[in-house]
Amino acid sequence: MTSLVKLVIYNQPMSSPEHLNIQTNETPDPEKEERISTLKQQLADIKTRATEMVEEVRRNSDTTLSDTDRARIEALISQGQEIKKEIQKLEGIQSIIAKYTNPEGQAETIEIDIEKQLEEQIQFYKDEDIDIPTDFENQIRDLWNNNQDKIRESMEQQGFDHVLLIPPHNTQDINDKTTKDYTETKEWVPISEIKDTKPNQTRLVLVHKNKAQNLERPDLAKTKNKSIYDLCNATTDQEKENIDELIKTNQPLPIDGLTFGEYLILDRQYFKETGRHLDEKTWTWLSQSTKGSSVVGSSWYLDASRVDVDSDSPDLSDSLGGLRSSRTIL
């Protein structure tokens, strides 16, 4: 009866602006509040019915679900997921708008609309034949609604203007599917030997997208020609040894960057929108992917129409290499 484990989704608390400690200027909407209350009651009723159905099955049969019982319970689960999705939309904040001033003193207004991103990126995963969890939308909305302050702060302080909606994945599978239209990826380091420091679970990853090609925007340009030690502000021998140990033991570095899988997803999205690749003249440190005592990096090899992936010592600095900083929300 393992499929019944999915019933725990109904035990997750609903997010709301009050829970998030976010001040809003919205006038209370009695109709909206009544709708939310009704939906929550419907969700509670579904949970009760599902629990009663499970108990009935346990009383009247062995531990094997019949096709009829399974269909009844899965229908309730599906109904509950749709109701929860509607509650999240009503309670959550769809867009976050932030003011940001870049390192050159230029001001910009940034907006990220989570519903727009869900629609576009779920379609992207369908088009690329990449599997996502059945409750991916609910997971994403929970992360979005429960981390509003962190997201807004990251946008204001670091200028992130895009969010990647990342499902659990196998990096080799992501490579195969996002590069299927190109020349085969050049694995200077075998993808099978790359390890990620991030847990393999659904997550949000805030990144730069506008003027991000070839590390052009000021936020990214300032990371060029810097080693991993430089990026981690490791200057003494002891500090560098500490960074070495984190890499060898596959622990997160004190800089939040991309994994190779995330980079492939971002680059494919960028290509489908622009017809260009992120690093046609540069390469990117992927600070959250390691291979042994080295850190992974990747780029687009224009002449061969392919992705290149390699790993290098943390003391390497190169005028063409830099970091695509990010903020991961788990």
C-alpha positions in Angstrom: 0.0 0.0 0.0 3.0 2.3 -0.6 1.0 4.6 -2.9 -1.0 5.7 0.1 2.0 7.5 1.4 1.1 10.3 -0.9 -1.7 11.1 1.5 0.8 13.0 3.6 0.6 15.9 1.2 -2.6 16.9 3.0 -0.8 17.2 6.3 1.4 20.0 5.0 0.4 23.5 6.3 -1.0 26.0 3.9 1.1 29.0 3.4 -0.3 32.5 3.9 1.0 36.1 4.1 0.5 36.0 7.9 2.7 32.9 8.2 5.4 34.5 6.0 5.5 37.7 8.1 5.1 39.8 4.9 3.4 43.1 4.9 0.9 43.6 2.1 -1.1 46.6 1.0 -4.0 44.5 -0.2 -7.5 45.2 1.2 -9.0 42.2 2.8 -11.3 40.4 0.3 -14.2 38.7 2.1 -15.1 36.6 -1.0 -11.6 35.4 -1.4 -11.3 34.5 2.3 -14.6 32.6 2.2 -13.4 30.8 -0.9 -10.1 29.8 0.8 -12.0 28.6 3.9 -14.4 26.5 1.7 -11.5 24.9 -0.1 -9.6 24.1 3.1 -12.8 22.4 4.4 -13.1 20.5 1.2 -9.4 19.4 1.5 -10.0 18.3 5.1 -13.1 16.3 4.0 -11.0 14.6 1.3 -8.4 13.6 3.8 -11.0 12.2 6.1 -12.6 10.2 3.2 -9.3 8.9 2.1 -8.4 7.8 5.6 -11.7 6.0 6.0 -11.2 4.3 2.7 -7.8 3.1 3.7 -9.1 1.7 7.0 -12.0 0.0 5.1 -9.5 -1.7 2.8 -7.4 -2.8 5.7 -10.4 -4.3 7.5 -11.8 -6.1 4.5 -8.7 -7.3 2.6 -5.1 -8.1 2.9 -2.3 -5.5 2.2 -2.8 -5.7 -1.5 -5.0 -2.9 -3.1 -7.5 -4.0 -5.7 -7.5 -2.0 -8.9 -10.9 -0.5 -7.9 -9.7 0.6 -4.4 -6.5 2.0 -5.9 -8.4 4.0 -8.5 -10.8 5.4 -5.8 -7.9 6.5 -3.6 -5.9 8.0 -6.4 -8.9 9.9 -7.6 -9.2 11.5 -4.2 -5.5 12.3 -4.1 -5.7 13.9 -7.5 -8.8 15.9 -6.4 -6.9 17.0 -3.3 -3.9 18.1 -5.2 -6.0 20.3 -7.4 -7.7 21.9 -4.4 -4.4 22.5 -2.7 -3.1 24.1 -5.9 -6.0 26.5 -5.9 -5.5 27.4 -2.3 -1.8 28.1 -2.9 -2.7 30.4 -5.8 -5.2 32.3 -3.6 -3.0 32.6 -0.5 0.4 33.0 -2.2 2.0 36.1 -3.7 2.3 35.5 -7.5 4.9 38.1 -8.3 7.9 39.5 -6.4 9.1 42.9 -7.5 12.5 44.2 -6.3 14.6 47.3 -6.8 18.3 46.6 -7.5 21.4 48.7 -8.2 24.2 46.8 -10.0 27.9 47.3 -9.3 28.1 50.1 -11.9 25.4 52.0 -10.1 22.7 51.3 -12.6 19.2 50.9 -11.1 16.7 48.4 -12.3 13.3 47.0 -11.3 13.1 43.2 -11.3 9.9 41.1 -11.3 9.6 37.3 -11.1 6.1 35.8 -11.6 6.0 32.3 -10.3 2.8 31.3 -12.1 4.3 32.4 -15.4 7.5 30.5 -14.6 5.5 27.3 -13.7 3.6 27.4 -16.9 6.7 28.0 -19.1 9.1 25.6 -17.3 6.6 22.7 -16.9 6.1 23.0 -20.7 9.9 23.1 -21.1 10.3 19.8 -19.2 7.5 18.2 -21.3 9.2 19.4 -24.5 12.5 18.0 -23.4 11.0 14.7 -22.1 12.4 15.4 -18.6 10.4 13.8 -15.8 9.0 15.9 -13.0 7.2 14.8 -9.8 3.4 14.5 -10.0 3.1 17.2 -7.3 5.8 19.4 -8.7 3.6 22.5 -8.9 2.6 22.1 -5.3 6.2 21.7 -4.2 7.3 24.8 -6.1 4.5 26.9 -4.7 5.3 25.8 -1.2 8.9 26.8 -1.7 7.9 30.1 -3.2 5.3 31.0 -0.6 7.4 29.9 2.4 10.5 31.8 1.3 9.3 35.2 0.1 11.6 37.2 2.4 14.7 35.2 1.2 13.7 35.5 -2.4 13.0 39.2 -2.3 16.2 39.9 -0.3 18.3 38.0 -2.9 16.7 39.9 -5.7 17.4 43.2 -4.0 21.0 42.5 -3.0 22.2 40.3 -5.9 20.0 41.3 -8.8 18.7 37.8 -9.6 16.0 38.2 -12.3 15.1 34.6 -13.1 14.2 31.5 -11.1 15.0 27.9 -12.2 12.4 25.4 -11.1 14.5 22.3 -10.6 13.1 18.8 -10.2 15.0 15.8 -8.8 17.1 14.5 -11.7 19.9 12.3 -12.9 22.6 14.5 -14.4 23.5 12.1 -17.2 19.8 12.0 -18.2 19.6 15.8 -18.2 22.7 16.0 -20.4 21.3 13.4 -22.8 18.0 15.2 -23.2 19.1 18.9 -23.2 21.9 18.3 -25.7 20.2 15.9 -28.0 20.1 18.4 -30.9 23.8 19.2 -30.6 27.1 17.4 -31.2 27.6 14.9 -28.3 28.9 16.6 -25.1 32.7 16.5 -24.7 33.3 14.9 -21.4 36.8 15.9 -20.4 35.7 14.6 -17.1 33.1 11.7 -17.2 29.6 12.9 -16.2 29.2 9.7 -14.2 32.0 10.8 -11.9 30.6 14.3 -11.2 29.1 14.7 -7.7 26.7 17.5 -6.7 26.8 19.1 -3.3 23.1 20.0 -3.4 20.5 17.4 -2.3 18.7 15.9 -5.2 15.3 17.3 -4.5 12.8 19.9 -5.9 14.2 23.4 -5.5 14.2 27.0 -6.6 17.5 28.4 -8.0 17.6 32.2 -8.4 20.0 33.2 -11.2 20.9 36.0 -13.6 19.4 35.8 -17.1 19.3 39.3 -18.6 22.6 40.2 -20.3 24.0 37.0 -18.8 25.6 35.6 -22.0 29.4 35.4 -21.8 29.3 36.8 -18.2 28.6 40.2 -19.6 26.4 41.8 -16.9 28.5 43.6 -14.2 27.5 41.1 -11.5 29.0 38.3 -13.5 31.9 40.1 -15.1 33.4 40.9 -11.7 33.8 37.1 -11.1 36.0 36.6 -14.2 39.7 35.7 -13.8 39.1 34.5 -10.3 40.0 31.1 -8.9 37.7 29.2 -6.5 39.9 30.3 -3.7 39.4 34.0 -4.8 35.7 33.5 -5.1 35.5 32.0 -1.6 37.8 34.8 -0.2 40.3 32.1 0.9 43.7 33.9 1.2 45.7 32.1 3.8 47.1 28.6 3.5 44.7 27.4 6.2 41.7 28.9 4.4 42.7 27.3 1.2 43.2 23.9 2.9 39.6 24.3 4.3 38.3 24.8 0.7 40.3 21.8 -0.5 38.7 19.7 2.2 35.2 20.8 1.3 35.8 19.9 -2.3 37.3 16.5 -1.5 34.5 15.5 0.8 31.8 17.0 -1.6 30.6 19.6 0.8 29.0 22.9 -0.3 31.4 25.7 -0.9 30.7 29.1 0.8 29.6 30.4 -2.6 26.2 29.4 -4.0 26.6 28.5 -7.7 25.2 26.0 -10.1 25.5 22.3 -10.5 26.2 20.9 -13.9 22.6 19.7 -14.3 21.3 23.1 -13.4 23.7 24.7 -15.9 22.5 22.4 -18.7 18.8 23.3 -17.9 19.5 27.0 -17.8 21.6 26.9 -21.0 18.9 25.0 -22.8 16.2 27.4 -21.7 18.4 30.3 -22.8 19.1 28.7 -26.2 15.4 28.0 -26.9 14.6 31.7 -26.1 17.5 33.4 -27.9 19.1 30.9 -30.3 22.4 31.4 -28.4 24.3 29.7 -25.6 25.4 31.2 -22.3 29.1 30.6 -22.7 30.1 30.9 -26.3 33.2 33.0 -25.5 33.6 32.2 -21.8 33.3 29.3 -19.4 31.6 28.9 -16.0 32.7 27.5 -12.7 30.0 25.1 -11.5 30.9 25.5 -7.8 28.3 23.0 -6.6 29.6 20.1 -8.7 33.0 18.4 -8.0 35.1 15.6 -9.2 37.7 14.4 -6.7 39.8 17.3 -5.6 38.7 19.6 -8.5 35.7 21.8 -9.3 33.6 21.3 -12.4 33.3 23.9 -15.2 31.4 24.1 -18.5 31.1 26.1 -21.7 29.8 26.0 -25.2 32.3 25.1 -27.9 31.0 27.1 -30.8 33.1 25.6 -33.6 32.0 22.0 -32.7 28.4 23.0 -31.6 28.7 21.1 -28.3 28.8 21.5 -24.5 32.2 20.9 -22.9 32.5 19.8 -19.3 35.7 19.6 -17.4 37.1 20.0 -13.9 40.0 22.1 -12.6 42.0 22.8 -9.5 40.6 25.5 -7.3 43.6 27.6 -7.8 43.0 28.1 -11.5 42.2 31.6 -12.7 41.4 32.4 -16.3 40.3 35.7 -18.0 37.6 33.8 -19.8 36.2 31.9 -16.7 33.9 33.1 -14.0 31.0 32.2 -11.7 27.3 32.3 -12.3 26.2 33.1 -8.8 22.9 31.9 -7.6 20.6 31.4 -4.5 19.2 28.0 -3.9 15.9 27.6 -2.0 15.2 24.1 -0.6 
